[in-house]
Amino acid sequence: MERRLAAKYIKETKPGAILLLAPELVYKSSFKVPPMDDFKSLPQDVKDSITYFNSDLVQYCDDSIYISEFMESLNRGLDYFGYDVYYNQPADKFLNSGNETSLIINLAQIQLEEYIEVIKEQIAFDPDSTNVAAIYLTAINFNNWIELTRLNHVKSEPELLFSTQTITDDLNGNFRYYPLTSTFDYEYTIDSLTVNNLYSTAAELGFKHSQWIFDYIMNEYVKLNLPPKHKQEKFFTYDFRNKELKRLRWQPFTRL
């Protein structure tokens, strides 16, 4: 039943107008603690400042570049999916568009979190001997809060959606055995993240969010049109390139 309703949405519903609002800044934090004996005893604001300036990436990320990469990609994606997008345009132009399925999408907050992720690789030489290698990688969480408001709709209060994605340094390694000494060593290389990776990820996530927003609205339509007491169990994503509905295997948004 859910698939039939999703197909009906694709066939009969024309994507409406969207007013796209960008944040003014990117919230950035770091959990990389430098080697300090008295760090835990410091005030929280001092600890936050120390860890921020001990970061390798987020302190060097330019807010305006990051926001521009994300929003321009989100704008292009929503346009690709058929929406009439108003971005960096007067709000009254959007309000006077007369579209019955208008939406306001406000990217309320962006947060970048930098931290250390420990990767443990292990190999068992025999039942009584296990070799473990611990590798420390830089990881970045990309957290986004989006307010979605439907105009001309009975459900007009803002819906707050949260998404998070993570990237890390690229690790390539394996254990090497030395038969003469009967020992193992873990040999590896790390392709470290750079600030440019933050900007390219922003552009990638901007387009992904346009797909996720389309799918979210479609699945909400399915939910609202199910028979009473029928719980929605199947969710779908629409592949625009192949014109095909596919099962959505995970939920990119958490409704707050």
DRENDO-1510 file (C-alpha; in Angstrom, 1 decimal, always signed):
<recs>
REC; n; res; u; v; w
REC; 1; MET; +0.0; +0.0; +0.0 .
REC; 2; GLU; +2.8; +2.4; +0.8 .
REC; 3; ARG; +4.4; +1.9; -2.6 .
REC; 4; ARG; +1.1; +2.6; -4.3 .
REC; 5; LEU; +0.7; +5.8; -2.5 .
REC; 6; ALA; +4.3; +6.8; -3.1 .
REC; 7; ALA; +3.8; +6.1; -6.9 .
REC; 8; LYS; +0.6; +8.2; -6.8 .
REC; 9; TYR; +2.6; +11.1; -5.2 .
REC; 10; ILE; +5.2; +10.9; -7.9 .
REC; 11; LYS; +2.6; +10.8; -10.7 .
REC; 12; GLU; +0.1; +13.4; -9.4 .
REC; 13; THR; +1.9; +15.9; -7.2 .
REC; 14; LYS; +3.9; +18.7; -8.7 .
REC; 15; PRO; +6.7; +19.9; -6.5 .
REC; 16; GLY; +5.9; +23.4; -5.2 .
REC; 17; ALA; +7.9; +26.5; -4.4 .
REC; 18; ILE; +10.6; +26.6; -1.8 .
REC; 19; LEU; +12.0; +29.6; +0.0 .
REC; 20; LEU; +15.5; +28.5; +1.0 .
REC; 21; LEU; +17.1; +30.2; +4.0 .
REC; 22; ALA; +20.8; +29.9; +4.9 .
REC; 23; PRO; +22.5; +30.2; +8.3 .
REC; 24; GLU; +24.9; +33.1; +9.1 .
REC; 25; LEU; +27.7; +31.0; +10.6 .
REC; 26; VAL; +29.0; +27.5; +11.2 .
REC; 27; TYR; +29.3; +26.2; +14.7 .
REC; 28; LYS; +32.6; +24.5; +15.1 .
REC; 29; SER; +34.1; +22.5; +18.0 .
REC; 30; SER; +36.9; +20.2; +18.7 .
REC; 31; PHE; +37.4; +17.3; +21.2 .
REC; 32; LYS; +41.1; +17.0; +20.6 .
REC; 33; VAL; +42.7; +17.5; +24.0 .
REC; 34; PRO; +46.3; +18.5; +24.1 .
REC; 35; PRO; +48.7; +16.9; +26.6 .
REC; 36; MET; +48.0; +19.1; +29.7 .
REC; 37; ASP; +48.2; +17.9; +33.3 .
REC; 38; ASP; +45.5; +20.4; +34.6 .
REC; 39; PHE; +43.1; +20.3; +31.6 .
REC; 40; LYS; +40.2; +18.8; +33.5 .
REC; 41; SER; +40.3; +21.4; +36.2 .
REC; 42; LEU; +39.9; +24.3; +33.8 .
REC; 43; PRO; +36.6; +26.2; +33.3 .
REC; 44; GLN; +34.5; +24.8; +30.4 .
REC; 45; ASP; +34.9; +27.9; +28.2 .
REC; 46; VAL; +38.7; +27.7; +28.5 .
REC; 47; LYS; +38.7; +24.0; +27.7 .
REC; 48; ASP; +36.5; +24.7; +24.6 .
REC; 49; SER; +38.9; +27.4; +23.4 .
REC; 50; ILE; +42.0; +25.2; +24.0 .
REC; 51; THR; +40.5; +22.2; +22.1 .
REC; 52; TYR; +39.3; +24.4; +19.3 .
REC; 53; PHE; +42.7; +25.8; +18.7 .
REC; 54; ASN; +44.2; +22.3; +18.9 .
REC; 55; SER; +42.0; +21.2; +16.0 .
REC; 56; ASP; +43.7; +20.4; +12.7 .
REC; 57; LEU; +40.8; +21.4; +10.4 .
REC; 58; VAL; +37.7; +23.2; +11.9 .
REC; 59; GLN; +39.5; +26.2; +13.1 .
REC; 60; TYR; +40.7; +26.9; +9.5 .
REC; 61; CYS; +37.3; +26.3; +7.9 .
REC; 62; ASP; +35.9; +29.5; +6.3 .
REC; 63; ASP; +32.2; +29.8; +7.3 .
REC; 64; SER; +31.2; +31.7; +4.1 .
REC; 65; ILE; +32.8; +29.2; +1.8 .
REC; 66; TYR; +31.3; +26.2; +3.6 .
REC; 67; ILE; +27.8; +27.7; +3.7 .
REC; 68; SER; +28.0; +28.7; +0.0 .
REC; 69; GLU; +29.1; +25.2; -1.1 .
REC; 70; PHE; +26.3; +23.6; +0.9 .
REC; 71; MET; +23.5; +26.0; -0.1 .
REC; 72; GLU; +24.4; +26.3; -3.7 .
REC; 73; SER; +24.4; +22.5; -4.0 .
REC; 74; LEU; +21.1; +22.2; -2.1 .
REC; 75; ASN; +19.6; +24.8; -4.4 .
REC; 76; ARG; +20.7; +23.0; -7.5 .
REC; 77; GLY; +19.4; +19.7; -6.1 .
REC; 78; LEU; +16.0; +21.0; -5.2 .
REC; 79; ASP; +15.8; +22.6; -8.7 .
REC; 80; TYR; +16.7; +19.3; -10.3 .
REC; 81; PHE; +13.9; +17.6; -8.4 .
REC; 82; GLY; +11.4; +20.0; -9.8 .
REC; 83; TYR; +11.0; +22.6; -7.1 .
REC; 84; ASP; +10.7; +26.3; -7.9 .
REC; 85; VAL; +13.4; +27.5; -5.6 .
REC; 86; TYR; +13.7; +31.0; -4.2 .
REC; 87; TYR; +17.2; +31.5; -2.8 .
REC; 88; ASN; +18.8; +34.9; -2.2 .
REC; 89; GLN; +15.6; +36.5; -3.4 .
REC; 90; PRO; +13.1; +38.8; -1.6 .
REC; 91; ALA; +10.7; +36.8; +0.5 .
REC; 92; ASP; +7.6; +38.6; -0.9 .
REC; 93; LYS; +8.4; +37.3; -4.4 .
REC; 94; PHE; +8.1; +33.8; -2.9 .
REC; 95; LEU; +5.0; +34.6; -0.9 .
REC; 96; ASN; +3.3; +36.0; -4.0 .
REC; 97; SER; +4.1; +33.0; -6.1 .
REC; 98; GLY; +0.6; +31.6; -5.4 .
REC; 99; ASN; +1.8; +28.0; -5.2 .
REC; 100; GLU; -0.4; +25.9; -3.0 .
REC; 101; THR; +2.4; +23.5; -1.9 .
REC; 102; SER; +4.9; +26.1; -0.9 .
REC; 103; LEU; +7.6; +25.3; +1.7 .
REC; 104; ILE; +10.1; +27.3; +3.7 .
REC; 105; ILE; +13.3; +25.3; +4.3 .
REC; 106; ASN; +15.5; +27.0; +6.9 .
REC; 107; LEU; +18.9; +25.5; +7.4 .
REC; 108; ALA; +18.7; +26.6; +11.0 .
REC; 109; GLN; +22.1; +25.4; +12.2 .
REC; 110; ILE; +25.3; +23.7; +10.9 .
REC; 111; GLN; +27.8; +22.2; +13.3 .
REC; 112; LEU; +31.2; +20.7; +12.6 .
REC; 113; GLU; +32.8; +18.5; +15.3 .
REC; 114; GLU; +36.4; +17.4; +15.1 .
REC; 115; TYR; +37.7; +14.5; +17.2 .
REC; 116; ILE; +40.0; +11.5; +17.3 .
REC; 117; GLU; +38.7; +8.1; +16.2 .
REC; 118; VAL; +40.6; +5.1; +17.3 .
REC; 119; ILE; +40.8; +2.2; +14.8 .
REC; 120; LYS; +41.9; -1.1; +16.2 .
REC; 121; GLU; +43.1; -3.7; +13.8 .
REC; 122; GLN; +43.9; -7.2; +15.1 .
REC; 123; ILE; +45.2; -10.6; +13.9 .
REC; 124; ALA; +45.4; -13.8; +15.8 .
REC; 125; PHE; +48.6; -15.8; +15.2 .
REC; 126; ASP; +47.3; -18.6; +17.4 .
REC; 127; PRO; +44.6; -19.1; +20.0 .
REC; 128; ASP; +46.9; -17.7; +22.7 .
REC; 129; SER; +48.3; -14.8; +20.8 .
REC; 130; THR; +46.6; -11.8; +19.3 .
REC; 131; ASN; +48.3; -8.8; +17.8 .
REC; 132; VAL; +46.5; -5.5; +18.1 .
REC; 133; ALA; +47.4; -2.2; +16.4 .
REC; 134; ALA; +45.7; +1.1; +17.4 .
REC; 135; ILE; +45.6; +3.8; +14.8 .
REC; 136; TYR; +44.4; +7.4; +15.6 .
REC; 137; LEU; +42.5; +9.1; +12.8 .
REC; 138; THR; +40.9; +12.6; +12.5 .
REC; 139; ALA; +37.1; +12.4; +12.2 .
REC; 140; ILE; +34.6; +15.1; +11.5 .
REC; 141; ASN; +30.9; +15.1; +12.3 .
REC; 142; PHE; +28.7; +17.2; +10.0 .
REC; 143; ASN; +25.5; +18.0; +12.0 .
REC; 144; ASN; +22.6; +19.8; +10.4 .
REC; 145; TRP; +19.3; +21.1; +11.8 .
REC; 146; ILE; +16.6; +22.0; +9.2 .
REC; 147; GLU; +13.3; +23.7; +9.9 .
REC; 148; LEU; +10.7; +22.7; +7.3 .
REC; 149; THR; +7.5; +24.9; +7.3 .
REC; 150; ARG; +4.5; +24.1; +5.0 .
REC; 151; LEU; +2.5; +27.1; +3.8 .
REC; 152; ASN; -1.2; +26.8; +3.0 .
REC; 153; HIS; -1.3; +23.5; +4.8 .
REC; 154; VAL; -3.2; +22.3; +7.9 .
REC; 155; LYS; +0.2; +21.3; +9.3 .
REC; 156; SER; +1.8; +24.7; +9.3 .
REC; 157; GLU; +4.0; +24.5; +12.4 .
REC; 158; PRO; +7.7; +24.1; +11.6 .
REC; 159; GLU; +9.1; +20.5; +11.6 .
REC; 160; LEU; +12.6; +20.2; +12.9 .
REC; 161; LEU; +14.8; +17.6; +11.2 .
REC; 162; PHE; +18.3; +16.6; +12.2 .
REC; 163; SER; +20.9; +14.8; +10.1 .
REC; 164; THR; +24.5; +13.8; +10.8 .
REC; 165; GLN; +27.3; +12.4; +8.6 .
REC; 166; THR; +30.9; +11.5; +9.5 .
REC; 167; ILE; +34.1; +11.4; +7.5 .
REC; 168; THR; +37.6; +10.3; +8.6 .
REC; 169; ASP; +41.2; +10.2; +7.4 .
REC; 170; ASP; +41.6; +7.4; +4.9 .
REC; 171; LEU; +43.5; +4.4; +6.4 .
REC; 172; ASN; +45.2; +1.8; +4.3 .
REC; 173; GLY; +47.1; -0.9; +6.2 .
REC; 174; ASN; +47.8; -4.5; +7.0 .
REC; 175; PHE; +49.8; -6.7; +9.2 .
REC; 176; ARG; +53.1; -8.0; +8.0 .
REC; 177; TYR; +54.7; -11.2; +9.4 .
REC; 178; TYR; +58.4; -11.6; +9.9 .
REC; 179; PRO; +59.2; -15.3; +10.0 .
REC; 180; LEU; +62.8; -14.9; +11.2 .
REC; 181; THR; +61.6; -13.3; +14.5 .
REC; 182; SER; +58.1; -14.8; +14.5 .
REC; 183; THR; +56.6; -11.3; +15.0 .
REC; 184; PHE; +54.0; -9.1; +13.4 .
REC; 185; ASP; +54.1; -5.4; +12.5 .
REC; 186; TYR; +51.2; -3.3; +11.3 .
REC; 187; GLU; +52.2; -1.2; +8.2 .
REC; 188; TYR; +49.9; +1.5; +7.1 .
REC; 189; THR; +49.5; +4.9; +5.4 .
REC; 190; ILE; +47.0; +7.6; +6.1 .
REC; 191; ASP; +45.6; +10.0; +3.6 .
REC; 192; SER; +44.8; +12.9; +5.9 .
REC; 193; LEU; +41.7; +15.1; +5.6 .
REC; 194; THR; +42.2; +18.7; +4.5 .
REC; 195; VAL; +40.1; +21.8; +4.8 .
REC; 196; ASN; +39.2; +21.3; +1.1 .
REC; 197; ASN; +37.6; +18.0; +2.1 .
REC; 198; LEU; +35.3; +19.9; +4.4 .
REC; 199; TYR; +34.2; +22.1; +1.5 .
REC; 200; SER; +33.7; +19.2; -1.0 .
REC; 201; THR; +31.7; +17.3; +1.7 .
REC; 202; ALA; +29.5; +20.4; +2.2 .
REC; 203; ALA; +28.7; +20.4; -1.6 .
REC; 204; GLU; +28.0; +16.6; -1.5 .
REC; 205; LEU; +25.8; +16.9; +1.5 .
REC; 206; GLY; +23.9; +19.8; +0.0 .
REC; 207; PHE; +22.8; +17.7; -2.9 .
REC; 208; LYS; +22.1; +14.7; -0.7 .
REC; 209; HIS; +19.8; +16.8; +1.5 .
REC; 210; SER; +17.8; +17.9; -1.5 .
REC; 211; GLN; +17.1; +14.2; -2.2 .
REC; 212; TRP; +16.4; +13.5; +1.5 .
REC; 213; ILE; +13.9; +16.4; +1.7 .
REC; 214; PHE; +12.1; +15.2; -1.4 .
REC; 215; ASP; +11.9; +11.7; +0.0 .
REC; 216; TYR; +10.8; +13.0; +3.4 .
REC; 217; ILE; +7.9; +15.0; +2.0 .
REC; 218; MET; +6.9; +12.0; -0.2 .
REC; 219; ASN; +6.9; +9.6; +2.7 .
REC; 220; GLU; +4.9; +12.1; +4.9 .
REC; 221; TYR; +2.3; +12.2; +2.1 .
REC; 222; VAL; +2.2; +8.4; +2.2 .
REC; 223; LYS; +1.7; +8.5; +6.0 .
REC; 224; LEU; -1.1; +11.0; +5.9 .
REC; 225; ASN; -3.0; +9.1; +3.2 .
REC; 226; LEU; -2.8; +5.6; +4.8 .
REC; 227; PRO; -6.1; +4.2; +6.1 .
REC; 228; PRO; -6.8; +4.9; +9.8 .
REC; 229; LYS; -4.9; +2.8; +12.3 .
REC; 230; HIS; -2.6; +1.6; +9.5 .
REC; 231; LYS; +1.0; +2.1; +10.7 .
REC; 232; GLN; +3.6; +3.1; +8.0 .
REC; 233; GLU; +6.2; +0.3; +7.8 .
REC; 234; LYS; +7.8; +0.9; +4.4 .
REC; 235; PHE; +9.6; +4.0; +3.3 .
REC; 236; PHE; +10.7; +4.9; -0.2 .
REC; 237; THR; +13.2; +7.0; -2.1 .
REC; 238; TYR; +12.7; +8.1; -5.7 .
REC; 239; ASP; +15.5; +7.6; -8.2 .
REC; 240; PHE; +15.0; +10.5; -10.6 .
REC; 241; ARG; +17.7; +9.3; -13.0 .
REC; 242; ASN; +16.0; +5.9; -13.5 .
REC; 243; LYS; +12.5; +7.0; -12.7 .
REC; 244; GLU; +12.2; +4.3; -10.1 .
REC; 245; LEU; +10.9; +4.0; -6.6 .
REC; 246; LYS; +13.2; +2.1; -4.3 .
REC; 247; ARG; +13.0; +1.0; -0.7 .
REC; 248; LEU; +14.6; +3.5; +1.8 .
REC; 249; ARG; +16.8; +1.3; +3.9 .
REC; 250; TRP; +17.7; +4.0; +6.5 .
REC; 251; GLN; +16.2; +7.2; +7.7 .
REC; 252; PRO; +18.6; +10.2; +6.9 .
REC; 253; PHE; +16.5; +12.5; +9.2 .
REC; 254; THR; +15.7; +12.3; +12.8 .
REC; 255; ARG; +12.5; +14.2; +13.6 .
REC; 256; LEU; +13.0; +16.3; +16.7 .
</recs>
